[in-house]
């Protein structure tokens, strides 16, 4: 049995609502100011359409966040192939995503749930890279330390260091991660 294909109008409406959320986050830089009325007005859709697809703003925001992590996974998945081991390229791809979307990601960074989800995403990616490179370690704390460090760098960069390019930040991370004491 095949899954029922989603109506193109529903796909379009959901896309417009998500784009409206992102646009409003860029404009206001405040998650608490988002309302169904503002989102539907920005998307040029009515409230009934919103409620047809999402129960409330939290559900819509969850879907926006899912899309962010889906995009990140797609961008990073080629870096988990055995023939692809260029760590510098991995850092740059990862950082480019955050730089390109920094205007609304900076708002999401204020949310503890988003920070935790991103931290867990980074931990999983670090473990996947270790598995790819056959690095065996029992030390789970080191993955958390690496993920926390990367998250801290991202948060600082998006909030206070926006004038630095993703190439510069990648280079600094490379120096930091390869420095031997």
TIRO-2110 file (N, C-alpha, C; in Angstrom, 1 decimal):
// TIRO-2110
0.8, -1.2, 0.0, N, 1, A
0.0, 0.0, 0.0, CA, 1, A
0.9, 1.3, 0.0, C, 1, A
0.6, 2.2, -0.9, N, 2, A
1.4, 3.4, -0.9, CA, 2, A
0.8, 4.5, 0.0, C, 2, A
1.6, 5.3, 0.4, N, 3, A
1.1, 6.4, 1.3, CA, 3, A
0.4, 7.4, 0.4, C, 3, A
-0.7, 8.0, 1.0, N, 4, A
-1.5, 9.0, 0.3, CA, 4, A
-0.6, 10.3, 0.1, C, 4, A
-0.6, 10.7, -1.2, N, 5, A
0.1, 11.9, -1.5, CA, 5, A
-0.6, 13.2, -1.0, C, 5, A
0.2, 14.1, -0.5, N, 6, A
-0.3, 15.3, 0.1, CA, 6, A
-0.8, 16.3, -1.0, C, 6, A
-1.8, 16.9, -0.7, N, 7, A
-2.4, 17.9, -1.7, CA, 7, A
-1.4, 19.0, -1.9, C, 7, A
-1.1, 19.4, -3.1, N, 8, A
-0.2, 20.5, -3.4, CA, 8, A
-0.6, 21.8, -2.7, C, 8, A
-1.9, 22.0, -2.5, N, 9, A
-2.3, 23.3, -1.9, CA, 9, A
-1.9, 23.3, -0.4, C, 9, A
-2.0, 22.1, 0.2, N, 10, A
-1.6, 21.9, 1.6, CA, 10, A
-0.1, 22.2, 1.7, C, 10, A
0.7, 21.6, 0.8, N, 11, A
2.2, 21.8, 0.8, CA, 11, A
2.5, 23.2, 0.7, C, 11, A
1.8, 23.9, -0.2, N, 12, A
2.1, 25.4, -0.5, CA, 12, A
1.7, 26.2, 0.8, C, 12, A
0.5, 25.9, 1.4, N, 13, A
0.1, 26.6, 2.6, CA, 13, A
1.1, 26.5, 3.7, C, 13, A
1.5, 25.2, 3.9, N, 14, A
2.5, 25.0, 5.0, CA, 14, A
3.8, 25.7, 4.7, C, 14, A
4.3, 25.7, 3.5, N, 15, A
5.5, 26.4, 3.1, CA, 15, A
5.4, 27.9, 3.4, C, 15, A
4.2, 28.5, 3.0, N, 16, A
4.0, 29.9, 3.2, CA, 16, A
3.9, 30.3, 4.7, C, 16, A
3.3, 29.4, 5.5, N, 17, A
3.3, 29.7, 6.9, CA, 17, A
4.7, 29.6, 7.5, C, 17, A
5.5, 28.6, 7.1, N, 18, A
6.8, 28.5, 7.7, CA, 18, A
7.7, 29.7, 7.2, C, 18, A
7.5, 30.1, 6.0, N, 19, A
8.3, 31.2, 5.5, CA, 19, A
7.9, 32.5, 6.2, C, 19, A
6.6, 32.6, 6.5, N, 20, A
6.1, 33.8, 7.3, CA, 20, A
6.7, 33.8, 8.7, C, 20, A
6.8, 32.7, 9.3, N, 21, A
7.4, 32.6, 10.7, CA, 21, A
8.9, 33.1, 10.6, C, 21, A
9.6, 32.6, 9.6, N, 22, A
11.0, 33.0, 9.5, CA, 22, A
11.1, 34.5, 9.2, C, 22, A
10.3, 35.0, 8.3, N, 23, A
10.3, 36.4, 7.9, CA, 23, A
10.0, 37.3, 9.1, C, 23, A
9.0, 36.9, 9.9, N, 24, A
8.7, 37.6, 11.1, CA, 24, A
9.8, 37.6, 12.2, C, 24, A
10.5, 36.4, 12.3, N, 25, A
11.6, 36.3, 13.2, CA, 25, A
12.7, 37.3, 12.8, C, 25, A
13.0, 37.3, 11.5, N, 26, A
14.0, 38.2, 11.0, CA, 26, A
13.6, 39.7, 11.3, C, 26, A
12.4, 40.0, 11.1, N, 27, A
11.9, 41.4, 11.3, CA, 27, A
11.9, 41.8, 12.8, C, 27, A
11.3, 41.0, 13.7, N, 28, A
11.1, 41.4, 15.1, CA, 28, A
12.2, 40.9, 16.0, C, 28, A
12.9, 39.8, 15.6, N, 29, A
13.9, 39.2, 16.5, CA, 29, A
13.4, 38.8, 17.9, C, 29, A
12.0, 38.5, 17.9, N, 30, A
11.4, 38.1, 19.2, CA, 30, A
10.4, 37.0, 18.9, C, 30, A
10.7, 35.8, 19.5, N, 31, A
9.8, 34.7, 19.4, CA, 31, A
8.4, 34.9, 20.0, C, 31, A
8.4, 35.7, 21.1, N, 32, A
7.2, 35.9, 21.9, CA, 32, A
6.2, 36.8, 21.1, C, 32, A
6.7, 37.5, 20.1, N, 33, A
5.8, 38.4, 19.4, CA, 33, A
5.0, 37.7, 18.3, C, 33, A
5.4, 36.4, 18.0, N, 34, A
4.7, 35.7, 17.0, CA, 34, A
3.3, 35.3, 17.4, C, 34, A
2.3, 35.6, 16.5, N, 35, A
1.0, 35.2, 16.8, CA, 35, A
0.4, 34.6, 15.5, C, 35, A
-0.6, 33.8, 15.7, N, 36, A
-1.3, 33.2, 14.5, CA, 36, A
-1.8, 34.3, 13.6, C, 36, A
-2.3, 35.4, 14.1, N, 37, A
-2.8, 36.5, 13.3, CA, 37, A
-1.6, 37.1, 12.5, C, 37, A
-0.5, 37.4, 13.1, N, 38, A
0.7, 38.0, 12.4, CA, 38, A
1.2, 37.0, 11.3, C, 38, A
1.3, 35.7, 11.6, N, 39, A
1.8, 34.7, 10.7, CA, 39, A
0.9, 34.6, 9.5, C, 39, A
-0.4, 34.5, 9.8, N, 40, A
-1.3, 34.3, 8.6, CA, 40, A
-1.4, 35.6, 7.8, C, 40, A
-1.3, 36.7, 8.4, N, 41, A
-1.3, 38.0, 7.6, CA, 41, A
-0.1, 38.0, 6.7, C, 41, A
1.1, 37.7, 7.3, N, 42, A
2.3, 37.7, 6.5, CA, 42, A
2.3, 36.7, 5.4, C, 42, A
1.7, 35.5, 5.6, N, 43, A
1.6, 34.4, 4.6, CA, 43, A
0.4, 34.7, 3.6, C, 43, A
-0.4, 35.7, 3.9, N, 44, A
-1.6, 36.0, 3.1, CA, 44, A
-2.5, 34.8, 3.0, C, 44, A
-2.7, 34.2, 4.2, N, 45, A
-3.6, 33.1, 4.3, CA, 45, A
-4.6, 33.4, 5.5, C, 45, A
-5.7, 32.7, 5.6, N, 46, A
-6.6, 32.9, 6.7, CA, 46, A
-6.3, 32.0, 7.9, C, 46, A
-6.9, 32.4, 9.0, N, 47, A
-6.6, 31.6, 10.2, CA, 47, A
-7.1, 30.2, 10.1, C, 47, A
-8.2, 30.0, 9.4, N, 48, A
-8.8, 28.6, 9.2, CA, 48, A
-7.7, 27.7, 8.5, C, 48, A
-7.0, 28.3, 7.6, N, 49, A
-5.9, 27.5, 6.9, CA, 49, A
-4.8, 27.1, 7.9, C, 49, A
-4.5, 28.1, 8.7, N, 50, A
-3.5, 27.8, 9.7, CA, 50, A
-3.9, 26.6, 10.6, C, 50, A
-5.1, 26.7, 11.1, N, 51, A
-5.6, 25.7, 12.1, CA, 51, A
-5.9, 24.4, 11.4, C, 51, A
-6.0, 24.4, 10.1, N, 52, A
-6.2, 23.1, 9.3, CA, 52, A
-4.9, 22.3, 9.4, C, 52, A
-3.8, 23.0, 9.4, N, 53, A
-2.4, 22.4, 9.4, CA, 53, A
-1.7, 22.3, 10.7, C, 53, A
-1.9, 23.3, 11.6, N, 54, A
-1.2, 23.4, 12.9, CA, 54, A
-2.2, 23.7, 14.0, C, 54, A
-2.1, 23.0, 15.1, N, 55, A
-3.0, 23.3, 16.2, CA, 55, A
-2.7, 24.6, 16.9, C, 55, A
-1.5, 25.1, 16.9, N, 56, A
-1.1, 26.3, 17.5, CA, 56, A
0.3, 26.8, 17.0, C, 56, A
0.7, 27.9, 17.5, N, 57, A
2.0, 28.4, 17.1, CA, 57, A
3.2, 27.5, 17.5, C, 57, A
3.1, 26.8, 18.6, N, 58, A
4.1, 25.9, 19.1, CA, 58, A
4.3, 24.8, 18.1, C, 58, A
3.2, 24.2, 17.6, N, 59, A
3.3, 23.2, 16.6, CA, 59, A
4.0, 23.6, 15.3, C, 59, A
3.6, 24.8, 14.9, N, 60, A
4.2, 25.4, 13.7, CA, 60, A
5.7, 25.6, 13.9, C, 60, A
6.1, 26.2, 15.1, N, 61, A
7.5, 26.4, 15.4, CA, 61, A
8.3, 25.1, 15.4, C, 61, A
7.6, 24.1, 16.0, N, 62, A
8.3, 22.8, 16.0, CA, 62, A
8.6, 22.3, 14.6, C, 62, A
7.7, 22.5, 13.7, N, 63, A
7.9, 22.1, 12.3, CA, 63, A
9.0, 22.9, 11.6, C, 63, A
9.1, 24.2, 12.0, N, 64, A
10.2, 25.0, 11.4, CA, 64, A
11.5, 24.5, 11.9, C, 64, A
11.6, 24.2, 13.2, N, 65, A
12.8, 23.6, 13.8, CA, 65, A
13.1, 22.3, 13.2, C, 65, A
12.2, 21.4, 13.0, N, 66, A
12.4, 20.1, 12.3, CA, 66, A
13.0, 20.3, 10.9, C, 66, A
12.5, 21.3, 10.2, N, 67, A
13.0, 21.6, 8.9, CA, 67, A
14.5, 22.1, 8.9, C, 67, A
14.8, 22.9, 9.9, N, 68, A
16.2, 23.3, 10.1, CA, 68, A
17.1, 22.1, 10.3, C, 68, A
16.7, 21.2, 11.1, N, 69, A
17.6, 20.0, 11.4, CA, 69, A
17.6, 19.1, 10.2, C, 69, A
16.5, 19.0, 9.5, N, 70, A
16.5, 18.2, 8.2, CA, 70, A
17.5, 18.8, 7.2, C, 70, A
17.5, 20.2, 7.1, N, 71, A
18.4, 20.8, 6.2, CA, 71, A
19.9, 20.6, 6.6, C, 71, A
20.1, 20.7, 7.9, N, 72, A
21.5, 20.5, 8.4, CA, 72, A
21.9, 19.0, 8.1, C, 72, A
21.0, 18.1, 8.4, N, 73, A
21.3, 16.7, 8.1, CA, 73, A
21.7, 16.4, 6.6, C, 73, A
20.9, 17.0, 5.7, N, 74, A
21.1, 16.9, 4.3, CA, 74, A
22.5, 17.5, 3.9, C, 74, A
22.8, 18.7, 4.5, N, 75, A
24.1, 19.3, 4.2, CA, 75, A
25.2, 18.5, 4.7, C, 75, A
25.1, 17.9, 5.8, N, 76, A
26.2, 17.2, 6.4, CA, 76, A
26.3, 15.7, 6.1, C, 76, A
25.2, 15.1, 5.6, N, 77, A
25.3, 13.7, 5.3, CA, 77, A
26.3, 13.2, 4.3, C, 77, A
26.7, 14.0, 3.3, N, 78, A
27.8, 13.6, 2.4, CA, 78, A
29.1, 13.5, 3.2, C, 78, A
29.2, 14.2, 4.3, N, 79, A
30.5, 14.2, 5.1, CA, 79, A
30.6, 13.0, 5.9, C, 79, A
29.5, 12.1, 5.9, N, 80, A
29.6, 10.9, 6.7, CA, 80, A
29.8, 9.7, 5.8, C, 80, A
30.2, 9.9, 4.5, N, 81, A
30.5, 8.9, 3.6, CA, 81, A
32.0, 8.5, 3.8, C, 81, A
32.3, 7.2, 3.6, N, 82, A
33.7, 6.7, 3.9, CA, 82, A
34.7, 7.5, 3.0, C, 82, A
34.4, 7.8, 1.8, N, 83, A
35.4, 8.5, 0.9, CA, 83, A
35.5, 10.0, 1.2, C, 83, A
34.7, 10.5, 2.1, N, 84, A
34.7, 11.9, 2.4, CA, 84, A
35.2, 12.2, 3.8, C, 84, A
36.4, 12.6, 3.9, N, 85, A
37.0, 12.8, 5.3, CA, 85, A
37.6, 14.2, 5.5, C, 85, A
37.3, 15.1, 4.6, N, 86, A
37.8, 16.5, 4.8, CA, 86, A
37.1, 17.2, 5.9, C, 86, A
37.7, 17.3, 7.1, N, 87, A
37.1, 17.9, 8.2, CA, 87, A
37.0, 19.4, 8.0, C, 87, A
37.9, 20.0, 7.4, N, 88, A
37.8, 21.5, 7.1, CA, 88, A
36.6, 21.8, 6.3, C, 88, A
36.3, 21.0, 5.3, N, 89, A
35.1, 21.2, 4.5, CA, 89, A
33.9, 21.0, 5.3, C, 89, A
33.9, 20.0, 6.2, N, 90, A
32.8, 19.7, 7.1, CA, 90, A
32.5, 21.0, 7.9, C, 90, A
33.5, 21.5, 8.5, N, 91, A
33.3, 22.7, 9.4, CA, 91, A
32.7, 23.9, 8.6, C, 91, A
33.3, 24.1, 7.4, N, 92, A
32.8, 25.2, 6.6, CA, 92, A
31.4, 25.0, 6.1, C, 92, A
31.0, 23.8, 5.7, N, 93, A
29.6, 23.6, 5.3, CA, 93, A
28.7, 23.8, 6.5, C, 93, A
29.0, 23.3, 7.7, N, 94, A
28.2, 23.5, 8.9, CA, 94, A
28.1, 25.0, 9.2, C, 94, A
29.2, 25.7, 9.2, N, 95, A
29.2, 27.1, 9.6, CA, 95, A
28.5, 28.0, 8.6, C, 95, A
28.6, 27.6, 7.3, N, 96, A
28.0, 28.4, 6.2, CA, 96, A
26.4, 28.4, 6.4, C, 96, A
25.9, 27.2, 6.8, N, 97, A
24.5, 27.1, 7.1, CA, 97, A
24.1, 28.1, 8.1, C, 97, A
24.8, 28.2, 9.2, N, 98, A
24.4, 29.1, 10.3, CA, 98, A
24.6, 30.5, 9.9, C, 98, A
25.6, 30.8, 9.1, N, 99, A
25.8, 32.2, 8.7, CA, 99, A
24.7, 32.6, 7.8, C, 99, A
24.3, 31.8, 6.8, N, 100, A
23.3, 32.1, 5.9, CA, 100, A
21.9, 32.4, 6.6, C, 100, A
21.7, 31.7, 7.7, N, 101, A
20.4, 31.8, 8.4, CA, 101, A
20.5, 32.5, 9.7, C, 101, A
21.6, 33.2, 9.9, N, 102, A
21.9, 33.8, 11.2, CA, 102, A
20.8, 34.7, 11.8, C, 102, A
20.0, 35.4, 10.9, N, 103, A
19.1, 36.4, 11.3, CA, 103, A
17.9, 35.8, 12.1, C, 103, A
17.5, 34.6, 11.7, N, 104, A
16.4, 34.0, 12.5, CA, 104, A
17.0, 32.9, 13.5, C, 104, A
18.1, 32.3, 13.2, N, 105, A
18.7, 31.4, 14.1, CA, 105, A
19.1, 32.0, 15.4, C, 105, A
19.5, 33.3, 15.3, N, 106, A
19.9, 34.0, 16.6, CA, 106, A
18.7, 34.1, 17.5, C, 106, A
17.5, 34.2, 17.0, N, 107, A
16.3, 34.2, 17.9, CA, 107, A
16.1, 32.8, 18.5, C, 107, A
16.2, 31.8, 17.7, N, 108, A
16.0, 30.4, 18.2, CA, 108, A
17.1, 30.0, 19.2, C, 108, A
18.3, 30.6, 19.1, N, 109, A
19.3, 30.3, 20.0, CA, 109, A
19.0, 30.7, 21.4, C, 109, A
18.0, 31.6, 21.6, N, 110, A
17.6, 32.1, 22.9, CA, 110, A
16.8, 31.0, 23.6, C, 110, A
16.3, 30.1, 22.9, N, 111, A
15.4, 29.0, 23.4, CA, 111, A
16.2, 27.8, 23.9, C, 111, A
16.1, 27.5, 25.2, N, 112, A
16.9, 26.4, 25.7, CA, 112, A
16.6, 25.1, 25.0, C, 112, A
15.3, 24.8, 24.6, N, 113, A
15.0, 23.6, 23.9, CA, 113, A
15.7, 23.5, 22.6, C, 113, A
15.8, 24.6, 21.9, N, 114, A
16.6, 24.6, 20.6, CA, 114, A
18.1, 24.4, 20.8, C, 114, A
18.6, 25.0, 21.9, N, 115, A
20.0, 24.8, 22.2, CA, 115, A
20.3, 23.3, 22.5, C, 115, A
19.4, 22.7, 23.3, N, 116, A
19.5, 21.3, 23.6, CA, 116, A
19.4, 20.4, 22.4, C, 116, A
18.5, 20.7, 21.5, N, 117, A
18.3, 19.9, 20.3, CA, 117, A
19.6, 20.0, 19.4, C, 117, A
20.1, 21.2, 19.3, N, 118, A
21.3, 21.4, 18.5, CA, 118, A
22.5, 20.7, 19.1, C, 118, A
22.6, 20.8, 20.4, N, 119, A
23.7, 20.1, 21.2, CA, 119, A
23.6, 18.6, 20.9, C, 119, A
22.5, 18.0, 21.0, N, 120, A
22.3, 16.6, 20.7, CA, 120, A
22.6, 16.3, 19.3, C, 120, A
22.2, 17.1, 18.4, N, 121, A
22.5, 16.9, 16.9, CA, 121, A
24.1, 16.9, 16.7, C, 121, A
24.8, 17.8, 17.4, N, 122, A
26.2, 17.9, 17.2, CA, 122, A
26.9, 16.6, 17.9, C, 122, A
26.4, 16.2, 19.0, N, 123, A
26.9, 15.0, 19.7, CA, 123, A
26.7, 13.8, 18.7, C, 123, A
25.6, 13.7, 18.1, N, 124, A
25.3, 12.5, 17.2, CA, 124, A
26.3, 12.6, 16.0, C, 124, A
26.5, 13.8, 15.5, N, 125, A
27.4, 14.0, 14.4, CA, 125, A
28.8, 13.6, 14.7, C, 125, A
29.3, 14.1, 15.9, N, 126, A
30.6, 13.8, 16.4, CA, 126, A
30.8, 12.2, 16.5, C, 126, A
29.8, 11.6, 17.0, N, 127, A
29.8, 10.1, 17.1, CA, 127, A
29.8, 9.5, 15.8, C, 127, A
29.0, 10.0, 14.8, N, 128, A
29.0, 9.4, 13.5, CA, 128, A
30.4, 9.6, 12.8, C, 128, A
31.0, 10.7, 13.0, N, 129, A
32.4, 10.9, 12.5, CA, 129, A
33.4, 10.0, 13.1, C, 129, A
33.2, 9.8, 14.4, N, 130, A
34.1, 8.8, 15.1, CA, 130, A
33.9, 7.4, 14.6, C, 130, A
32.7, 7.0, 14.4, N, 131, A
32.4, 5.7, 13.9, CA, 131, A
33.0, 5.6, 12.5, C, 131, A
32.8, 6.6, 11.6, N, 132, A
33.3, 6.6, 10.3, CA, 132, A
34.9, 6.4, 10.3, C, 132, A
35.5, 7.1, 11.2, N, 133, A
37.0, 7.0, 11.3, CA, 133, A
37.5, 5.9, 12.2, C, 133, A
36.5, 5.1, 12.7, N, 134, A
36.8, 3.9, 13.5, CA, 134, A
37.6, 4.4, 14.8, C, 134, A
37.2, 5.5, 15.3, N, 135, A
37.7, 6.0, 16.6, CA, 135, A
36.8, 5.4, 17.7, C, 135, A
37.4, 4.6, 18.6, N, 136, A
36.7, 4.0, 19.6, CA, 136, A
37.1, 4.7, 20.9, C, 136, A
36.1, 5.1, 21.7, N, 137, A
36.3, 5.7, 23.0, CA, 137, A
35.1, 5.5, 23.8, C, 137, A
35.4, 5.2, 25.1, N, 138, A
34.3, 5.0, 26.1, CA, 138, A
33.9, 6.3, 26.7, C, 138, A
34.6, 7.3, 26.4, N, 139, A
34.4, 8.6, 27.1, CA, 139, A
33.3, 9.4, 26.4, C, 139, A
32.1, 9.3, 26.9, N, 140, A
31.0, 10.0, 26.4, CA, 140, A
31.1, 11.5, 26.7, C, 140, A
31.7, 11.8, 27.7, N, 141, A
31.9, 13.2, 28.1, CA, 141, A
32.6, 14.0, 27.1, C, 141, A
33.6, 13.5, 26.4, N, 142, A
34.3, 14.2, 25.4, CA, 142, A
33.4, 14.7, 24.3, C, 142, A
32.4, 13.9, 23.9, N, 143, A
31.5, 14.3, 22.8, CA, 143, A
30.6, 15.5, 23.3, C, 143, A
30.2, 15.5, 24.6, N, 144, A
29.5, 16.6, 25.1, CA, 144, A
30.3, 17.8, 25.2, C, 144, A
31.6, 17.7, 25.6, N, 145, A
32.5, 18.8, 25.7, CA, 145, A
32.6, 19.4, 24.3, C, 145, A
32.9, 18.6, 23.3, N, 146, A
33.0, 19.1, 21.9, CA, 146, A
31.8, 19.8, 21.5, C, 146, A
30.6, 19.1, 21.7, N, 147, A
29.3, 19.7, 21.2, CA, 147, A
29.1, 21.0, 22.0, C, 147, A
29.3, 21.1, 23.3, N, 148, A
29.1, 22.3, 24.0, CA, 148, A
30.0, 23.4, 23.5, C, 148, A
31.3, 23.1, 23.2, N, 149, A
32.2, 24.1, 22.7, CA, 149, A
31.7, 24.6, 21.4, C, 149, A
31.3, 23.7, 20.5, N, 150, A
30.9, 24.2, 19.1, CA, 150, A
29.6, 25.0, 19.3, C, 150, A
28.7, 24.6, 20.1, N, 151, A
27.5, 25.4, 20.4, CA, 151, A
27.8, 26.7, 20.9, C, 151, A
28.7, 26.8, 21.9, N, 152, A
29.1, 28.1, 22.4, CA, 152, A
29.7, 29.0, 21.4, C, 152, A
30.6, 28.4, 20.5, N, 153, A
31.2, 29.2, 19.4, CA, 153, A
30.1, 29.7, 18.5, C, 153, A
29.1, 28.9, 18.1, N, 154, A
28.0, 29.3, 17.3, CA, 154, A
27.2, 30.4, 17.9, C, 154, A
26.9, 30.3, 19.1, N, 155, A
26.1, 31.3, 19.8, CA, 155, A
26.8, 32.6, 19.9, C, 155, A
28.1, 32.6, 20.2, N, 156, A
28.9, 33.8, 20.3, CA, 156, A
28.9, 34.4, 18.9, C, 156, A
29.2, 33.6, 17.9, N, 157, A
29.4, 34.1, 16.5, CA, 157, A
28.2, 34.8, 16.0, C, 157, A
27.0, 34.1, 16.2, N, 158, A
25.8, 34.6, 15.7, CA, 158, A
25.3, 35.9, 16.4, C, 158, A
25.6, 35.9, 17.7, N, 159, A
25.2, 37.1, 18.5, CA, 159, A
26.2, 38.3, 18.4, C, 159, A
27.4, 38.0, 18.6, N, 160, A
28.4, 39.1, 18.8, CA, 160, A
29.5, 39.1, 17.7, C, 160, A
29.7, 38.0, 17.0, N, 161, A
30.9, 38.0, 16.1, CA, 161, A
30.4, 37.9, 14.6, C, 161, A
29.3, 38.4, 14.3, N, 162, A
28.7, 38.3, 12.9, CA, 162, A
29.6, 38.8, 11.8, C, 162, A
30.5, 39.7, 12.2, N, 163, A
31.3, 40.4, 11.2, CA, 163, A
32.5, 39.4, 10.7, C, 163, A
32.6, 38.3, 11.4, N, 164, A
33.6, 37.3, 11.0, CA, 164, A
33.0, 36.3, 10.0, C, 164, A
33.7, 36.0, 9.0, N, 165, A
33.2, 35.1, 8.0, CA, 165, A
33.2, 33.6, 8.5, C, 165, A
32.4, 32.8, 7.8, N, 166, A
32.4, 31.4, 8.2, CA, 166, A
33.8, 30.7, 8.0, C, 166, A
34.5, 31.2, 7.0, N, 167, A
35.9, 30.7, 6.7, CA, 167, A
36.8, 31.0, 7.9, C, 167, A
36.7, 32.2, 8.4, N, 168, A
37.5, 32.6, 9.5, CA, 168, A
37.2, 31.8, 10.8, C, 168, A
35.9, 31.6, 11.1, N, 169, A
35.5, 30.8, 12.2, CA, 169, A
36.0, 29.4, 12.1, C, 169, A
35.8, 28.8, 10.9, N, 170, A
36.3, 27.5, 10.6, CA, 170, A
37.8, 27.3, 10.8, C, 170, A
38.5, 28.3, 10.4, N, 171, A
40.0, 28.3, 10.6, CA, 171, A
40.3, 28.4, 12.1, C, 171, A
39.6, 29.2, 12.8, N, 172, A
39.9, 29.3, 14.3, CA, 172, A
39.5, 28.0, 15.0, C, 172, A
38.4, 27.4, 14.6, N, 173, A
38.0, 26.1, 15.2, CA, 173, A
39.0, 25.0, 14.8, C, 173, A
39.6, 25.1, 13.6, N, 174, A
40.6, 24.1, 13.2, CA, 174, A
41.8, 24.2, 14.1, C, 174, A
42.3, 25.4, 14.3, N, 175, A
43.4, 25.7, 15.2, CA, 175, A
43.1, 25.2, 16.6, C, 175, A
42.0, 25.5, 17.1, N, 176, A
41.6, 25.1, 18.5, CA, 176, A
41.5, 23.6, 18.6, C, 176, A
40.9, 22.9, 17.6, N, 177, A
40.7, 21.5, 17.7, CA, 177, A
41.9, 20.7, 17.4, C, 177, A
42.9, 21.2, 16.8, N, 178, A
44.1, 20.5, 16.5, CA, 178, A
45.3, 20.8, 17.3, C, 178, A
45.2, 21.9, 18.2, N, 179, A
46.3, 22.3, 19.0, CA, 179, A
46.6, 21.3, 20.0, C, 179, A
47.8, 21.0, 20.2, N, 180, A
48.3, 20.0, 21.2, CA, 180, A
49.0, 20.7, 22.3, C, 180, A
48.7, 20.3, 23.5, N, 181, A
49.3, 21.0, 24.7, CA, 181, A
50.3, 20.1, 25.3, C, 181, A
END
